[in-house]
Amino acid sequence: MRIVLGVGGGIAAYKVASLLRLFTEAGHNVTVIPTEAANRFVGVATWEALSGNPVSNSVFDDVPSVNHVRLGHEADLIVVAPATADLLARAAGGHADDLLTNTLLMASGPVLMAPAMHTEMWLHAATQANVETLRNRGVTVLEPASGRLTGSDSGPGRLPEPEAIFDAALALMQDGGVPAQLPLAGRTVTISAGGTREPLDPVRFLGNRSSGKQGVALAVAARNAGASVRLIAAHMEVPVPAGVEVVQVETAVQLREAALRAAADSDVVVMAAAVADFRPAEVSDTKIKKRDDTADPVISLLRNPDILQELVEVRAANRPGQLIVGFAAETGDAHGDVLAYAEAKLRRKGCDLLVVNHVGEGLVFGQDHNSVVILSRSGSEPQAASGSKDDVAAAVIDRISSELSRVFPRS
């Protein structure tokens, strides 16, 4: 693939050297176009050494080859990172005052922009309007990561990690680089991930062993399949992926509220989070003390709402064409095996697909590998999938894509 890598003038430009190496090591031919400001952070020699191609930001260099026209025409993909607030504004306004903005105007293939700036700049109405304009024109603009920024500031606006940008770029290059051909292009997918925590006092909580790895892998797979992804994140031990909208929650009640809101405009809802079945009936305002002169505390529990079942119930009235996928972490016992319990749960919940995990010591939670069985309400044969959690996520998203095409075709 012929890739144009545009580099904006921000401190995060140093990370783009790693992104460039990922592209070249994958066998792609990369032409780097830094802005004038970008060259003050990382020099031309670095880009030329890593790309193996000459580097310029002037429309007056190599005039006979008409670079300002040729580069955009020939590129299979254009990636801009970091896309600063100024660069987003110039691209949205159709400016052509340097080689990069000329190339963007001449682009005949997909364009991916990875923003990086201070939080206030990212959240400013002008920047948000520019991002919306670019997305409406078909440009893929990733959501920035949240984390440490320049100085002591922290918040949304951090450049996504090079690996995340690379993954998003690969997704755009699938099927000849035409995003509309991706199986979930134009679909909105909501995925819950991680484990809920139910407070007992300001220090303690009831929780579970979920790491969020499988939910994050699902979000990445759905994003790479072309979907607009909303991730409802409970407690997780892994970072959220780039290019997805993130809603942070802690408790089952908070997750329920977020899921019902998100489901209103989602084509697919995947409930992969490990949601606590119960919560303490009373939450102490102060730490519960261990004293020799008092009896051991007794914790009374209340049943948490059944979010999956409620989503199924409201779907008929609000979004009848929606596909709902549940996850079941099951163990067998003397009364039945894992699949028997899972099939009963599928009938009880009424979701379209149920992804079944056999859990136990050293299985699923916190691990890098997984093994699942996908059950369908339609009665089709159970489908097994195993391998890394990325492999399992790809199998689940592929099954979701097939179900959407078969049962809920595009209008």
Steps between C-alpha positions, in 0.01 A plus 500: 500500500608858431444704814539872555577574864428862590657625823354798685689743717448363849720347768341162423682501164778297661258206536434503127851367436383173657186504284716551190711200595186285541392594148839437339557171685159385371631555146325828414660779296468815712549862397522732801370858470572697818367849550753778554416494872544121516859537382572697817417189705644224279748571221482408132798264536300278738204470261726428201704241688193312625297522177777462244335776297584870453300736722364847421222731611524746212292504182806646323723195550521250212277719284523281185318212679226738623516358854207700635273314255679168456538398865130521581400325177742212546452437873298194601466655845582832666565501875545826694651478848504700711206690354523825695208737553648732236548219248143374553373854445702546182390163363134571581527843336654358183823698534790424266788699647761222522571160344299305761176697465536490118539123520191468721296691243623266225437178699327230298519232771407481869632756748566429869573781747622441856446816709731616777469825694414636844162401640356849475595519133345161426176585681471848350190545285709605201711183508194279547331671204810446286511131595132460416557669161788266419309191608201605290735512201610141564823569689564260788587713804601290800403595853810615691615295796471626857811536712801715583546799270770767486607611847282383787172506305302185442182421308368419151730629227792259516613345171385136479787253526673422167373141509140620531541740205664221301206265573249766394699562180503129418122493540465777242730318259292181503302417188705734284485783749130572455340546846146451370588139414582412860235269647388740774547827309219738589398296806509625859614240752486538878720266706526474877827381655671444832359422842261707706585596858228533765613721792469373857670799662747767378777239490344163416284369218355180362660425165612224268808381312420653160795679338307648206736336248228321306273806485784720376591238238137504383506880475818489289356227274176693451692821429719318247184362336392857431256557786458813705574356844384614842676324790333502842798438725470374856819421694765380253864399525572587137495841325204600286565477126536796269225594263206411722269707718546413869242526780645432846284329764561328832184328627238278341238773536727748320567245228126442456436871452786534250395187308138610465608844375750354255262234372258766376713564189697174473465232234677249725537476877759258640485449877848361568547666842500287814207661680454431873178311571470656846595821683512587871161613633674770703815696421685640799617862482803409708738205498354199680736440795610163631456516879532228763204639697248473214346212312614411151312704242224341295474625141152492349484493122253632245452355154636722222286569192519248215641736237510251214138397545389864529679588176310220326170622646541862389635407157156412359369851560813706440717321241348176368784437250765492771728199559570425868787277610547373853796340674466220753773394741388154612619205704346156500378314808314183599180630341634586154799585283607841372306482172180387670507802731591728210215378279255558784641851544463573128132402512445705816676816378369501143816647344600406145843353576656378823879462528572237764818481709590207722654683797703376789844520661745611232230519235382812308530780760828686459633249249622577147324202345137400495271225380130565435190352347259731317134403538223644283134563581422387146600147595799472266785270596728626783820659369828448686781755495832493684846651499614843610232741617560691177425180305182440699393862452550473125283185492224667703500816285499287184196311632329828587566628146350182353192523723443864405527418130265205530234625741531879494622597151583860420212711376 
